[in-house]
Amino acid sequence: MRAVWLCGLSITLLIGACLATPRAYAASFYGATAVLVMLALGSVAAILTTVIRLVDRMVRVETATPRPSDLMAVRSKALLDHAPITLLYQSNDGIVHAANRAARRLFSTEDHLPAEQALMFETQDRLLRFSPSSGIPARTYALSSIRTSGTGGIRQLIALTDIETELNEADARTLRELLSILSHEIMNSLTPVISLAETAQDLAHRLDKPQSQEMLVEALNTILRRTRGIDRFVQGYRTLARLPSPERKPTLLKGIILTLTALFEARWGKQVLLRVNFPPSHSIANLDAEQIEQALLNLLNNAADAALESKDDARPTVWLETKVISSGTVFVVRDNGPGIAETNQEAIFQPFFTLKHDGSGIGLTLARQIALSHGGSLTLASAEPTAPWKTSFHLTI
């Protein structure tokens, strides 16, 4: 604004000097004429200087305009800062840096995390529970990470998603379902026990009759069976509730399969044929061997029971296969039993649901819990009409 004002003043002086100079010269005022000429030349110089400055300023403004790549970087940073997920990155020197506003706020840092906090991202677990600073309650986060080639000085990209609310909702839903199952099973057992106890009490007052004694013994035997059934049910619940966290370590898969084969043969002998597809000799997986053996043994025993119930003429057979894939390890247990009705395919994974006469209903539930604690899954595969088996379970870790 000042340059424009000075330019306008110089132009006014130049015009005035140009108009006055001829008159001063005609009046023989040569001194005044010389002054006016100098004023006109000075005005021209001032105008040129002002114009040059304005042009130079415009060039600098154009030069300062962000290039498309710079605009993209600014836009990307703005998007990262507004992302609700905590984003971090690990540089090639091993230091973990906060990549957006959510990360800076969570860890109370403007750049890199302290070494003790950075160590927790070296874990293989996909769920982390921690408190970023003292005085703040711990919360659970889902961890996602991607290894990079190191281009741009970045070794690993890390994302943390707060799932505490979702877990609380899931826990509440699971608790409601469990209480419903507990109340249903216990009441189903207690109702006849109470009735029989009342009958036994009445019979105890009429022991002088031989028939009353026989009826009393029968009532007490029935009460004993039902109370033992309740005890088995409660013990099964305790088994599920006390499942410890897996202690994972590199394990030879072939060793696990050999152990399972020996246990299966010892129990089922020649009743059920076991066909095993062994993994490569040196295949290794990071897992808790005892828990995985327990889960697979439950699946194998269920498969053997089912195979023995087959109404076909084929020999009762169970298949055990191990596949090593890019994303992990898959154990497959199959049998040629009667199969599982479509209406029961979801219910079989519920605690204490069983299709066997003397089953506890915790085998499949326990196997699935073990798979989930390893970050994997246990699923019932779709039936294959042309395959020799009717049921196929896939345990993936």
C-alpha positions as a LaTeX table, in Angstrom:
\begin{tabular}{lrrr}
\hline
Residue & $x$ (\AA) & $y$ (\AA) & $z$ (\AA) \\
\hline
Met1 & 0.00 & 0.00 & 0.00 \\
Arg2 & 2.85 & 2.39 & 0.82 \\
Ala3 & 4.56 & 1.64 & $-2.52$ \\
Val4 & 1.38 & 2.47 & $-4.40$ \\
Trp5 & 1.03 & 5.75 & $-2.50$ \\
Leu6 & 4.67 & 6.74 & $-3.26$ \\
Cys7 & 4.20 & 5.80 & $-6.91$ \\
Gly8 & 1.11 & 8.00 & $-7.13$ \\
Leu9 & 2.91 & 10.94 & $-5.52$ \\
Ser10 & 5.86 & 10.58 & $-7.92$ \\
Ile11 & 3.55 & 10.58 & $-10.93$ \\
Thr12 & 1.82 & 13.74 & $-9.63$ \\
Leu13 & 5.16 & 15.51 & $-9.15$ \\
Leu14 & 6.30 & 14.41 & $-12.61$ \\
Ile15 & 3.18 & 15.80 & $-14.25$ \\
Gly16 & 3.48 & 19.09 & $-12.30$ \\
Ala17 & 7.15 & 19.43 & $-13.22$ \\
Cys18 & 6.44 & 18.75 & $-16.90$ \\
Leu19 & 3.76 & 21.43 & $-16.98$ \\
Ala20 & 5.75 & 24.07 & $-15.07$ \\
Thr21 & 9.12 & 23.63 & $-16.79$ \\
Pro22 & 8.16 & 25.26 & $-20.18$ \\
Arg23 & 6.62 & 28.23 & $-18.43$ \\
Ala24 & 9.64 & 28.81 & $-16.20$ \\
Tyr25 & 11.98 & 28.57 & $-19.17$ \\
Ala26 & 9.81 & 31.03 & $-21.20$ \\
Ala27 & 9.94 & 33.48 & $-18.29$ \\
Ser28 & 13.76 & 33.20 & $-18.24$ \\
Phe29 & 13.70 & 31.58 & $-14.75$ \\
Tyr30 & 16.61 & 29.29 & $-15.60$ \\
Gly31 & 17.36 & 28.31 & $-12.01$ \\
Ala32 & 13.74 & 27.28 & $-11.41$ \\
Thr33 & 13.76 & 25.48 & $-14.77$ \\
Ala34 & 16.79 & 23.45 & $-13.69$ \\
Val35 & 15.13 & 22.55 & $-10.38$ \\
Leu36 & 11.94 & 21.46 & $-12.14$ \\
Val37 & 13.93 & 19.29 & $-14.58$ \\
Met38 & 15.74 & 17.64 & $-11.67$ \\
Leu39 & 12.39 & 17.09 & $-9.91$ \\
Ala40 & 10.97 & 15.47 & $-13.04$ \\
Leu41 & 13.99 & 13.17 & $-13.40$ \\
Gly42 & 13.78 & 12.27 & $-9.70$ \\
Ser43 & 10.08 & 11.46 & $-10.06$ \\
Val44 & 10.84 & 9.20 & $-13.05$ \\
Ala45 & 13.55 & 7.43 & $-11.04$ \\
Ala46 & 11.20 & 7.02 & $-8.07$ \\
Ile47 & 8.46 & 5.59 & $-10.30$ \\
Leu48 & 10.88 & 3.09 & $-11.89$ \\
Thr49 & 12.22 & 2.03 & $-8.50$ \\
Thr50 & 8.71 & 1.50 & $-7.12$ \\
Val51 & 7.65 & $-0.54$ & $-10.15$ \\
Ile52 & 10.78 & $-2.72$ & $-9.90$ \\
Arg53 & 10.04 & $-3.40$ & $-6.21$ \\
Leu54 & 6.44 & $-4.32$ & $-6.93$ \\
Val55 & 7.46 & $-6.69$ & $-9.73$ \\
Asp56 & 10.11 & $-8.28$ & $-7.51$ \\
Arg57 & 7.58 & $-8.76$ & $-4.71$ \\
Met58 & 5.11 & $-10.41$ & $-7.11$ \\
Val59 & 7.85 & $-12.78$ & $-8.31$ \\
Arg60 & 8.68 & $-13.73$ & $-4.71$ \\
Val61 & 5.01 & $-14.39$ & $-3.94$ \\
Glu62 & 4.70 & $-16.63$ & $-6.98$ \\
Thr63 & 7.89 & $-18.44$ & $-6.00$ \\
Ala64 & 6.52 & $-19.04$ & $-2.48$ \\
Thr65 & 3.36 & $-20.69$ & $-3.83$ \\
Pro66 & 3.47 & $-24.38$ & $-2.74$ \\
Arg67 & 4.23 & $-26.94$ & $-5.41$ \\
Pro68 & 1.71 & $-29.77$ & $-5.96$ \\
Ser69 & 3.96 & $-32.19$ & $-4.04$ \\
Asp70 & 4.13 & $-29.79$ & $-1.10$ \\
Leu71 & 0.37 & $-29.39$ & $-1.17$ \\
Met72 & 0.00 & $-33.18$ & $-1.09$ \\
Ala73 & 2.32 & $-33.39$ & 1.92 \\
Val74 & 0.36 & $-30.70$ & 3.76 \\
Arg75 & $-2.94$ & $-32.41$ & 2.92 \\
Ser76 & $-1.62$ & $-35.82$ & 4.06 \\
Lys77 & $-0.40$ & $-34.39$ & 7.36 \\
Ala78 & $-3.78$ & $-32.76$ & 7.96 \\
Leu79 & $-5.56$ & $-36.06$ & 7.27 \\
Leu80 & $-3.21$ & $-37.94$ & 9.61 \\
Asp81 & $-3.75$ & $-35.40$ & 12.38 \\
His82 & $-7.54$ & $-35.73$ & 12.10 \\
Ala83 & $-7.50$ & $-39.56$ & 12.05 \\
Pro84 & $-8.98$ & $-40.93$ & 15.32 \\
Ile85 & $-6.65$ & $-43.96$ & 15.25 \\
Thr86 & $-3.27$ & $-43.67$ & 16.96 \\
Leu87 & $-0.61$ & $-43.82$ & 14.24 \\
Leu88 & 3.13 & $-44.27$ & 14.81 \\
Tyr89 & 6.18 & $-45.22$ & 12.81 \\
Gln90 & 9.51 & $-46.78$ & 13.65 \\
Ser91 & 12.52 & $-45.24$ & 11.96 \\
Asn92 & 15.51 & $-47.24$ & 10.78 \\
Asp93 & 17.37 & $-46.39$ & 13.98 \\
Gly94 & 14.71 & $-48.24$ & 16.01 \\
Ile95 & 13.08 & $-45.13$ & 17.52 \\
Val96 & 9.26 & $-45.05$ & 17.51 \\
His97 & 7.75 & $-41.68$ & 16.55 \\
Ala98 & 4.23 & $-40.29$ & 16.92 \\
Ala99 & 2.81 & $-39.78$ & 13.42 \\
Asn100 & $-0.41$ & $-37.89$ & 14.21 \\
Arg101 & $-2.19$ & $-35.85$ & 16.84 \\
Ala102 & $-3.88$ & $-38.88$ & 18.44 \\
Ala103 & $-0.47$ & $-40.49$ & 19.05 \\
Arg104 & 1.04 & $-37.29$ & 20.42 \\
Arg105 & $-1.90$ & $-36.87$ & 22.80 \\
Leu106 & $-1.92$ & $-40.52$ & 23.94 \\
Phe107 & 1.80 & $-40.69$ & 24.71 \\
Ser108 & 2.20 & $-37.02$ & 25.71 \\
Thr109 & 5.04 & $-36.40$ & 23.28 \\
Glu110 & 5.75 & $-34.13$ & 20.35 \\
Asp111 & 7.95 & $-36.62$ & 18.52 \\
His112 & 9.47 & $-39.91$ & 19.67 \\
Leu113 & 8.37 & $-42.28$ & 22.43 \\
Pro114 & 10.59 & $-43.24$ & 25.38 \\
Ala115 & 12.50 & $-46.49$ & 24.87 \\
Glu116 & 10.47 & $-48.37$ & 27.52 \\
Gln117 & 7.21 & $-47.56$ & 25.73 \\
Ala118 & 8.64 & $-48.41$ & 22.32 \\
Leu119 & 9.55 & $-51.92$ & 23.51 \\
Met120 & 5.92 & $-53.01$ & 23.77 \\
Phe121 & 5.55 & $-52.83$ & 19.98 \\
Glu122 & 8.08 & $-55.65$ & 19.58 \\
Thr123 & 5.51 & $-58.17$ & 20.87 \\
Gln124 & 3.77 & $-60.72$ & 18.66 \\
Asp125 & 0.44 & $-60.13$ & 20.41 \\
Arg126 & $-2.25$ & $-58.36$ & 18.46 \\
Leu127 & $-3.88$ & $-56.97$ & 21.62 \\
Leu128 & $-2.10$ & $-54.59$ & 23.99 \\
Arg129 & $-3.35$ & $-53.38$ & 27.34 \\
Phe130 & $-1.42$ & $-50.50$ & 28.86 \\
Ser131 & $-1.61$ & $-47.10$ & 30.45 \\
Pro132 & 0.46 & $-44.46$ & 28.60 \\
Ser133 & 1.17 & $-42.56$ & 31.82 \\
Ser134 & 0.60 & $-42.87$ & 35.56 \\
Gly135 & $-2.82$ & $-41.94$ & 36.84 \\
Ile136 & $-4.58$ & $-42.95$ & 33.60 \\
Pro137 & $-6.55$ & $-46.25$ & 33.67 \\
Ala138 & $-5.20$ & $-48.96$ & 31.37 \\
Arg139 & $-7.11$ & $-49.60$ & 28.15 \\
Thr140 & $-6.99$ & $-52.30$ & 25.50 \\
Tyr141 & $-5.77$ & $-51.54$ & 21.99 \\
Ala142 & $-5.71$ & $-53.61$ & 18.82 \\
Leu143 & $-2.23$ & $-53.51$ & 17.29 \\
Ser144 & $-1.65$ & $-53.50$ & 13.54 \\
Ser145 & 1.83 & $-53.17$ & 12.08 \\
Ile146 & 3.43 & $-53.35$ & 8.66 \\
Arg147 & 7.11 & $-53.86$ & 7.97 \\
Thr148 & 8.47 & $-51.65$ & 5.20 \\
Ser149 & 11.60 & $-51.77$ & 3.08 \\
Gly150 & 13.13 & $-48.88$ & 4.99 \\
Thr151 & 12.54 & $-46.38$ & 2.20 \\
Gly152 & 12.29 & $-42.85$ & 3.53 \\
Gly153 & 13.90 & $-43.92$ & 6.80 \\
Ile154 & 10.79 & $-45.81$ & 7.99 \\
Arg155 & 11.15 & $-49.42$ & 9.10 \\
Gln156 & 7.65 & $-50.11$ & 10.43 \\
Leu157 & 4.20 & $-48.50$ & 10.41 \\
Ile158 & 2.08 & $-49.00$ & 13.54 \\
Ala159 & $-1.62$ & $-48.39$ & 14.21 \\
Leu160 & $-3.37$ & $-48.66$ & 17.60 \\
Thr161 & $-7.17$ & $-48.87$ & 17.77 \\
Asp162 & $-8.87$ & $-48.37$ & 21.12 \\
Ile163 & $-11.25$ & $-51.33$ & 21.55 \\
Glu164 & $-11.92$ & $-51.00$ & 25.28 \\
Thr165 & $-15.57$ & $-50.03$ & 24.73 \\
Glu166 & $-16.16$ & $-52.88$ & 22.28 \\
Leu167 & $-14.56$ & $-55.36$ & 24.68 \\
Asn168 & $-16.71$ & $-54.14$ & 27.57 \\
Glu169 & $-19.83$ & $-54.55$ & 25.45 \\
Ala170 & $-18.71$ & $-58.01$ & 24.35 \\
Asp171 & $-17.92$ & $-59.00$ & 27.95 \\
Ala172 & $-21.34$ & $-57.84$ & 29.10 \\
Arg173 & $-23.02$ & $-59.75$ & 26.29 \\
Thr174 & $-20.97$ & $-62.87$ & 27.05 \\
Leu175 & $-21.78$ & $-62.60$ & 30.74 \\
Arg176 & $-25.51$ & $-62.36$ & 30.01 \\
Glu177 & $-25.32$ & $-65.42$ & 27.76 \\
Leu178 & $-23.28$ & $-67.35$ & 30.31 \\
Leu179 & $-25.66$ & $-66.49$ & 33.15 \\
Ser180 & $-28.56$ & $-67.62$ & 30.97 \\
Ile181 & $-26.81$ & $-70.94$ & 30.29 \\
Leu182 & $-25.84$ & $-71.40$ & 33.94 \\
Ser183 & $-29.33$ & $-70.69$ & 35.23 \\
His184 & $-30.88$ & $-72.96$ & 32.60 \\
Glu185 & $-28.57$ & $-75.92$ & 33.26 \\
Ile186 & $-28.55$ & $-75.62$ & 37.04 \\
Met187 & $-32.33$ & $-75.19$ & 37.27 \\
Asn188 & $-32.85$ & $-78.17$ & 34.98 \\
Ser189 & $-30.85$ & $-80.26$ & 37.44 \\
Leu190 & $-32.06$ & $-78.73$ & 40.70 \\
Thr191 & $-35.78$ & $-78.94$ & 39.97 \\
Pro192 & $-35.94$ & $-82.78$ & 39.86 \\
Val193 & $-33.43$ & $-82.98$ & 42.74 \\
Ile194 & $-35.71$ & $-80.87$ & 44.95 \\
Ser195 & $-38.71$ & $-82.96$ & 43.96 \\
Leu196 & $-36.88$ & $-86.22$ & 44.66 \\
Ala197 & $-35.57$ & $-84.90$ & 47.97 \\
Glu198 & $-39.14$ & $-84.15$ & 49.05 \\
Thr199 & $-40.16$ & $-87.66$ & 47.96 \\
Ala200 & $-37.23$ & $-89.18$ & 49.87 \\
Gln201 & $-38.18$ & $-87.21$ & 52.97 \\
Asp202 & $-41.73$ & $-88.52$ & 52.76 \\
Leu203 & $-40.52$ & $-92.10$ & 52.22 \\
Ala204 & $-38.18$ & $-91.84$ & 55.18 \\
His205 & $-41.24$ & $-91.59$ & 57.44 \\
Arg206 & $-42.65$ & $-94.84$ & 56.00 \\
Leu207 & $-39.63$ & $-97.13$ & 56.19 \\
Asp208 & $-41.71$ & $-99.89$ & 57.75 \\
Lys209 & $-42.92$ & $-100.80$ & 54.28 \\
Pro210 & $-40.47$ & $-102.75$ & 52.00 \\
Gln211 & $-41.68$ & $-100.87$ & 48.92 \\
Ser212 & $-40.90$ & $-97.56$ & 50.58 \\
Gln213 & $-37.30$ & $-98.65$ & 51.23 \\
Glu214 & $-36.78$ & $-99.57$ & 47.55 \\
Met215 & $-38.29$ & $-96.30$ & 46.41 \\
Leu216 & $-36.12$ & $-94.36$ & 48.89 \\
Val217 & $-32.94$ & $-96.02$ & 47.61 \\
Glu218 & $-33.93$ & $-95.27$ & 44.01 \\
Ala219 & $-34.69$ & $-91.62$ & 44.82 \\
Leu220 & $-31.35$ & $-91.19$ & 46.62 \\
Asn221 & $-29.47$ & $-92.80$ & 43.71 \\
Thr222 & $-31.14$ & $-90.42$ & 41.28 \\
Ile223 & $-30.28$ & $-87.43$ & 43.50 \\
Leu224 & $-26.67$ & $-88.64$ & 43.62 \\
Arg225 & $-26.46$ & $-88.91$ & 39.83 \\
Arg226 & $-27.90$ & $-85.46$ & 39.27 \\
Thr227 & $-25.68$ & $-83.79$ & 41.86 \\
Arg228 & $-22.65$ & $-85.44$ & 40.24 \\
Gly229 & $-23.90$ & $-84.08$ & 36.93 \\
Ile230 & $-24.07$ & $-80.58$ & 38.42 \\
Asp231 & $-20.53$ & $-81.04$ & 39.75 \\
Arg232 & $-19.23$ & $-82.01$ & 36.30 \\
Phe233 & $-21.00$ & $-79.00$ & 34.84 \\
Val234 & $-19.40$ & $-76.62$ & 37.37 \\
Gln235 & $-15.96$ & $-78.19$ & 36.87 \\
Gly236 & $-16.35$ & $-77.68$ & 33.12 \\
Tyr237 & $-17.18$ & $-74.02$ & 33.70 \\
Arg238 & $-14.09$ & $-73.63$ & 35.91 \\
Thr239 & $-11.93$ & $-75.16$ & 33.16 \\
Leu240 & $-13.12$ & $-72.53$ & 30.69 \\
Ala241 & $-12.81$ & $-69.67$ & 33.17 \\
Arg242 & $-9.25$ & $-70.57$ & 34.21 \\
Leu243 & $-7.70$ & $-70.92$ & 30.75 \\
Pro244 & $-4.26$ & $-69.23$ & 31.14 \\
Ser245 & $-2.66$ & $-66.97$ & 28.57 \\
Pro246 & $-0.60$ & $-68.98$ & 26.06 \\
Glu247 & 3.16 & $-69.18$ & 26.56 \\
Arg248 & 4.20 & $-69.08$ & 22.93 \\
Lys249 & 7.57 & $-70.26$ & 21.70 \\
Pro250 & 8.96 & $-71.72$ & 18.45 \\
Thr251 & 7.78 & $-75.34$ & 18.24 \\
Leu252 & 8.28 & $-78.14$ & 15.73 \\
Leu253 & 4.87 & $-78.97$ & 14.30 \\
Lys254 & 5.81 & $-82.56$ & 13.57 \\
Gly255 & 6.44 & $-83.17$ & 17.28 \\
Ile256 & 2.91 & $-82.03$ & 18.15 \\
Ile257 & 1.38 & $-84.30$ & 15.51 \\
Leu258 & 3.42 & $-87.31$ & 16.69 \\
Thr259 & 2.23 & $-86.74$ & 20.27 \\
Leu260 & $-1.41$ & $-86.48$ & 19.16 \\
Thr261 & $-1.10$ & $-89.63$ & 17.04 \\
Ala262 & 0.21 & $-91.60$ & 20.02 \\
Leu263 & $-2.57$ & $-90.31$ & 22.32 \\
Phe264 & $-5.26$ & $-91.06$ & 19.74 \\
Glu265 & $-4.01$ & $-94.60$ & 19.12 \\
Ala266 & $-3.81$ & $-95.28$ & 22.88 \\
Arg267 & $-7.48$ & $-94.36$ & 23.36 \\
Trp268 & $-9.19$ & $-95.46$ & 20.18 \\
Gly269 & $-6.93$ & $-98.31$ & 19.11 \\
Lys270 & $-8.42$ & $-100.22$ & 16.21 \\
Gln271 & $-11.91$ & $-98.77$ & 16.67 \\
Val272 & $-11.18$ & $-95.69$ & 14.58 \\
Leu273 & $-8.63$ & $-95.31$ & 11.79 \\
Leu274 & $-6.50$ & $-92.17$ & 11.97 \\
Arg275 & $-5.06$ & $-90.81$ & 8.72 \\
Val276 & $-2.36$ & $-88.20$ & 9.28 \\
Asn277 & $-0.87$ & $-85.75$ & 6.80 \\
Phe278 & 2.38 & $-84.68$ & 8.48 \\
Pro279 & 3.84 & $-81.18$ & 7.97 \\
Pro280 & 7.36 & $-80.76$ & 6.56 \\
Ser281 & 9.99 & $-82.03$ & 9.03 \\
His282 & 11.42 & $-78.62$ & 9.88 \\
Ser283 & 8.16 & $-76.63$ & 10.01 \\
Ile284 & 8.08 & $-74.40$ & 13.09 \\
Ala285 & 5.25 & $-72.30$ & 14.55 \\
Asn286 & 5.20 & $-69.83$ & 17.44 \\
Leu287 & 2.61 & $-71.34$ & 19.81 \\
Asp288 & 1.85 & $-72.85$ & 23.20 \\
Ala289 & 2.35 & $-76.56$ & 22.44 \\
Glu290 & 0.40 & $-77.85$ & 25.46 \\
Gln291 & $-2.66$ & $-75.73$ & 24.73 \\
Ile292 & $-2.67$ & $-76.54$ & 21.01 \\
Glu293 & $-2.33$ & $-80.25$ & 21.78 \\
Gln294 & $-5.28$ & $-79.97$ & 24.18 \\
Ala295 & $-7.41$ & $-78.19$ & 21.58 \\
Leu296 & $-6.56$ & $-80.68$ & 18.82 \\
Leu297 & $-7.07$ & $-83.66$ & 21.15 \\
Asn298 & $-10.59$ & $-82.39$ & 21.93 \\
Leu299 & $-11.29$ & $-82.12$ & 18.20 \\
Leu300 & $-9.87$ & $-85.60$ & 17.53 \\
Asn301 & $-11.91$ & $-87.22$ & 20.32 \\
Asn302 & $-15.08$ & $-85.52$ & 19.10 \\
Ala303 & $-14.29$ & $-86.69$ & 15.57 \\
Ala304 & $-13.74$ & $-90.28$ & 16.74 \\
Asp305 & $-17.06$ & $-90.28$ & 18.65 \\
Ala306 & $-18.83$ & $-88.96$ & 15.56 \\
Ala307 & $-17.16$ & $-91.49$ & 13.25 \\
Leu308 & $-18.35$ & $-94.36$ & 15.44 \\
Glu309 & $-21.93$ & $-93.08$ & 15.08 \\
Ser310 & $-21.83$ & $-93.28$ & 11.31 \\
Lys311 & $-24.53$ & $-95.44$ & 9.76 \\
Asp312 & $-22.49$ & $-95.99$ & 6.59 \\
Asp313 & $-20.60$ & $-99.18$ & 5.88 \\
Ala314 & $-17.31$ & $-97.26$ & 5.65 \\
Arg315 & $-14.77$ & $-97.81$ & 8.39 \\
Pro316 & $-14.86$ & $-95.09$ & 11.09 \\
Thr317 & $-12.07$ & $-92.75$ & 10.05 \\
Val318 & $-10.57$ & $-89.47$ & 11.30 \\
Trp319 & $-8.22$ & $-87.27$ & 9.27 \\
Leu320 & $-5.59$ & $-84.94$ & 10.75 \\
Glu321 & $-3.85$ & $-82.52$ & 8.39 \\
Thr322 & $-1.38$ & $-79.68$ & 9.00 \\
Lys323 & $-0.92$ & $-76.85$ & 6.51 \\
Val324 & 1.75 & $-74.16$ & 6.71 \\
Ile325 & 0.59 & $-71.06$ & 4.85 \\
Ser326 & 1.93 & $-67.52$ & 4.50 \\
Ser327 & $-0.34$ & $-66.14$ & 7.23 \\
Gly328 & 0.18 & $-68.93$ & 9.78 \\
Thr329 & $-0.60$ & $-72.59$ & 10.45 \\
Val330 & $-3.85$ & $-74.48$ & 9.86 \\
Phe331 & $-4.74$ & $-77.76$ & 11.59 \\
Val332 & $-7.62$ & $-79.63$ & 9.94 \\
Val333 & $-9.57$ & $-82.39$ & 11.71 \\
Arg334 & $-12.14$ & $-84.34$ & 9.68 \\
Asp335 & $-14.36$ & $-87.38$ & 10.27 \\
Asn336 & $-16.80$ & $-89.52$ & 8.30 \\
Gly337 & $-19.51$ & $-89.44$ & 10.96 \\
Pro338 & $-23.13$ & $-88.42$ & 10.32 \\
Gly339 & $-22.21$ & $-84.72$ & 10.10 \\
Ile340 & $-23.68$ & $-81.73$ & 11.94 \\
Ala341 & $-27.15$ & $-80.46$ & 11.11 \\
Glu342 & $-27.25$ & $-76.92$ & 9.78 \\
Thr343 & $-29.46$ & $-75.83$ & 12.69 \\
Asn344 & $-26.73$ & $-76.84$ & 15.16 \\
Gln345 & $-23.67$ & $-75.49$ & 13.36 \\
Glu346 & $-23.63$ & $-72.23$ & 15.34 \\
Ala347 & $-24.75$ & $-73.73$ & 18.66 \\
Ile348 & $-21.93$ & $-76.29$ & 18.83 \\
Phe349 & $-19.47$ & $-73.56$ & 19.85 \\
Gln350 & $-21.62$ & $-72.38$ & 22.76 \\
Pro351 & $-20.46$ & $-73.44$ & 26.24 \\
Phe352 & $-22.08$ & $-76.66$ & 27.53 \\
Phe353 & $-23.98$ & $-77.37$ & 24.31 \\
Thr354 & $-23.44$ & $-80.99$ & 23.30 \\
Leu355 & $-24.85$ & $-83.48$ & 20.82 \\
Lys356 & $-23.39$ & $-86.48$ & 22.71 \\
His357 & $-25.34$ & $-88.40$ & 25.33 \\
Asp358 & $-22.61$ & $-88.08$ & 27.98 \\
Gly359 & $-20.83$ & $-85.00$ & 26.63 \\
Ser360 & $-19.84$ & $-82.01$ & 28.77 \\
Gly361 & $-20.23$ & $-79.40$ & 26.04 \\
Ile362 & $-16.88$ & $-77.70$ & 26.74 \\
Gly363 & $-14.53$ & $-79.47$ & 24.28 \\
Leu364 & $-15.24$ & $-77.27$ & 21.26 \\
Thr365 & $-15.61$ & $-74.15$ & 23.37 \\
Leu366 & $-12.23$ & $-74.75$ & 25.00 \\
Ala367 & $-10.61$ & $-75.44$ & 21.62 \\
Arg368 & $-12.00$ & $-72.20$ & 20.20 \\
Gln369 & $-10.84$ & $-70.22$ & 23.25 \\
Ile370 & $-7.32$ & $-71.61$ & 22.78 \\
Ala371 & $-7.39$ & $-70.66$ & 19.10 \\
Leu372 & $-8.61$ & $-67.14$ & 19.89 \\
Ser373 & $-5.97$ & $-66.65$ & 22.60 \\
His374 & $-3.36$ & $-67.42$ & 19.90 \\
Gly375 & $-4.87$ & $-64.76$ & 17.65 \\
Gly376 & $-6.45$ & $-67.42$ & 15.43 \\
Ser377 & $-9.82$ & $-69.07$ & 14.92 \\
Leu378 & $-11.71$ & $-72.38$ & 14.97 \\
Thr379 & $-14.32$ & $-72.79$ & 12.26 \\
Leu380 & $-16.56$ & $-75.48$ & 10.84 \\
Ala381 & $-15.92$ & $-75.76$ & 7.10 \\
Ser382 & $-18.69$ & $-76.23$ & 4.56 \\
Ala383 & $-19.49$ & $-79.81$ & 3.61 \\
Glu384 & $-17.91$ & $-81.24$ & 0.47 \\
Pro385 & $-20.39$ & $-83.61$ & $-1.23$ \\
Thr386 & $-17.69$ & $-85.65$ & $-3.02$ \\
Ala387 & $-15.30$ & $-85.90$ & $-0.04$ \\
Pro388 & $-15.12$ & $-89.07$ & 2.10 \\
Trp389 & $-15.63$ & $-86.99$ & 5.27 \\
Lys390 & $-18.80$ & $-85.29$ & 6.52 \\
Thr391 & $-17.36$ & $-82.83$ & 9.06 \\
Ser392 & $-14.25$ & $-80.65$ & 8.86 \\
Phe393 & $-12.91$ & $-78.32$ & 11.55 \\
His394 & $-10.14$ & $-75.78$ & 10.77 \\
Leu395 & $-8.02$ & $-74.49$ & 13.66 \\
Thr396 & $-5.92$ & $-71.56$ & 12.43 \\
Ile397 & $-3.18$ & $-69.78$ & 14.37 \\
\hline
\end{tabular}
